[in-house]
Amino acid sequence: MTVHIVGGGLAGLSAALELAEAGRPVTLYEAGPACGGRARSYEDRQLGCRLDNGNHLLLSANRTVFDFLDRIGARDTLVGPGAPIFPFHDLEAGQGWTVSLSRGRVPWWVLDRRRRVPGMRLRELGALLRLLRAGPETTIADCMAPGALAERLMIPLAVSVLNTRPEEASARLMGNVMRESMARGGAACVPWFPRDGLSESLVDPALARLRALGATIRTGCRVTSLGMADGRVDRLTLPGGDASVGADDQVILAVPAQGVRELAGAALPDLRVPDRFESILNLHYRVDVLDRLTGDLARARFVGVVGGVAEWVFAKPGILSVTVSAANHLADRSQDELAATVWGEVRAVVSPWLAGGVPLPEAPPPCRVVREKRATFAATPAQDRLRPECRTAVPNLLLAGDWVANGLPATIEGAMRSGLAAARILLSDRAAPAAARRRGSGRRNPPPSLTRASAG
Ligand SMILES: Cc1cc2nc3c(=O)[nH]c(=O)nc-3n(C[C@H](O)[C@H](O)[C@H](O)COP(=O)(O)OP(=O)(O)OC[C@H]3O[C@@H](n4cnc5c(N)ncnc54)[C@H](O)[C@@H]3O)c2cc1C
């Protein structure tokens, strides 16, 4: 009857919430000292403040995330411009602009020079259709025609959404994201991010709700293997002794892709999972400019950067924070060198938006560089094919995580959908035999699982 969830990232938390709200006993095992996984906040001693491991941007299209936030009472912990606007700055051209989408489905914004990407030609819009219609082997680069729309909007967006260089990245995954966002109009593209921190928005309120529902949360508790008997998982090996998995119990493995083979190798010897990863760099500078920002940067609190190492700069209380996606190619660069180079770019981008015309100082302020080496699986067509379904050959074992097949790249939305899908399979599996017995037939309801096709 108990569901044992291994992994306290957002996939595990989303599964736990769904099950606990349905009245199922849940025990969640998290290896780290706190839950949140790749989306977490922590106290940084070097900078003397709380930081997110990395900046995370959400879109209003992320319906599973917003539903989760509503269920844990934390929707009002997000901030954003409240409108589908995306300020950008081109370092080489020394030019800034704001892409401002129309709220409705008809993209009037592309006809208005003040709202679209400067220098773009209307015939470049064919790239958007090619992305929406892309086949499984097509890359982002295959869909793009040279021009301002590609260089100043679509490639920067694709690199941050897919965390993979355009020459390799799957156009179909990007097309799926666009179908749920841009293709639905600006109302689905309003950007949001946590006001105080990822944990404050997504993790701590979820844990409070889970505890109130009676779930058991065991942090600092790494599961080292799954014990099998009669083709089912019958125990979890933990440092302090095994946890037994009863005959009616189920297990959801919600660990990252790189850990799953080690844990589930004996139970699922044929399991194939993504095995190439891309890193993300975040550089957090200790400087407070929030009160001095003007214009669209004051509204959005973030700006996209074209033509530099930096890709997005976020203005947070006491911090200017920079994201660099698909950062494997920067693995050899020293932290000091990166901090100095990127600060030069931040100065150029942010200074024009500061009230009073006083630019940011030339010398970099104290900086923390956070390198998430395996931030996400590489979103290539070949890696996408390796993503398994939630269900496994072992009847009481399911998989969840941003790497499980869900039609989306590795995102919070994808992670939460996979957790939800796993939970709903368990709930429907349990309900179906009882309902069938009541109806006197053996027919089962199809589980609401997510597959590549359904999410696309
Ligand atoms: C720097 C960065 C920036 C990002 N930016 C964005 C963004 O802007 N927007 C967006 O939507 N997504 C973004 N993402 C992706 C997003 O963070 C992930 O897709 C999501 O958090 C993955 O959640 P998960 O639960 O699948 O995996 P994880 O978060 O990795 O959770 C797995 C959990 O399992 C635990 N665990 C592992 N092994 C064991 C074990 N043996 N026993 C017990 N516990 C175990 C881990 O400690 C971890 O807490 C970003 C990711 C990074 C790293």
The ligand as a Gaussian input file, in Angstrom:
#p B3LYP/6-31G(d) Opt

LIG

0 1
 C       21.584000      25.134000     -13.460000
 C       20.272000      24.607000     -13.972000
 C       19.380000      25.473000     -14.583000
 C       18.153000      24.996000     -15.036000
 N       17.259000      25.872000     -15.572000
 C       16.002000      25.461000     -15.843000
 C       15.009000      26.403000     -16.230000
 O       15.288000      27.595000     -16.385000
 N       13.749000      25.953000     -16.425000
 C       13.405000      24.641000     -16.274000
 O       12.226000      24.300000     -16.421000
 N       14.349000      23.707000     -15.919000
 C       15.619000      24.097000     -15.705000
 N       16.562000      23.176000     -15.303000
 C       16.212000      21.749000     -15.278000
 C       15.493000      21.346000     -13.989000
 O       16.194000      21.800000     -12.861000
 C       15.436000      19.815000     -13.931000
 O       14.847000      19.335000     -15.127000
 C       14.612000      19.293000     -12.755000
 O       14.940000      19.942000     -11.561000
 C       14.891000      17.780000     -12.638000
 O       14.148000      17.240000     -11.564000
 P       14.208000      15.671000     -11.260000
 O       13.374000      15.441000     -10.071000
 O       13.913000      14.932000     -12.519000
 O       15.739000      15.359000     -10.963000
 P       16.677000      15.875000      -9.773000
 O       16.401000      17.288000      -9.484000
 O       18.066000      15.520000     -10.178000
 O       16.238000      15.031000      -8.511000
 C       16.705000      13.735000      -8.249000
 C       16.913000      13.608000      -6.747000
 O       17.282000      12.263000      -6.452000
 C       18.237000      12.288000      -5.416000
 N       18.952000      11.006000      -5.452000
 C       19.854000      10.591000      -6.370000
 N       20.261000       9.331000      -6.090000
 C       19.599000       8.932000      -4.981000
 C       19.571000       7.739000      -4.210000
 N       20.333000       6.703000      -4.564000
 N       18.785000       7.677000      -3.119000
 C       18.001000       8.746000      -2.763000
 N       17.984000       9.914000      -3.469000
 C       18.755000       9.998000      -4.573000
 C       19.104000      13.483000      -5.760000
 O       19.835000      13.927000      -4.640000
 C       18.050000      14.485000      -6.224000
 O       17.562000      15.277000      -5.162000
 C       17.826000      23.612000     -14.905000
 C       18.739000      22.743000     -14.311000
 C       19.952000      23.222000     -13.849000
 C       20.917000      22.269000     -13.200000

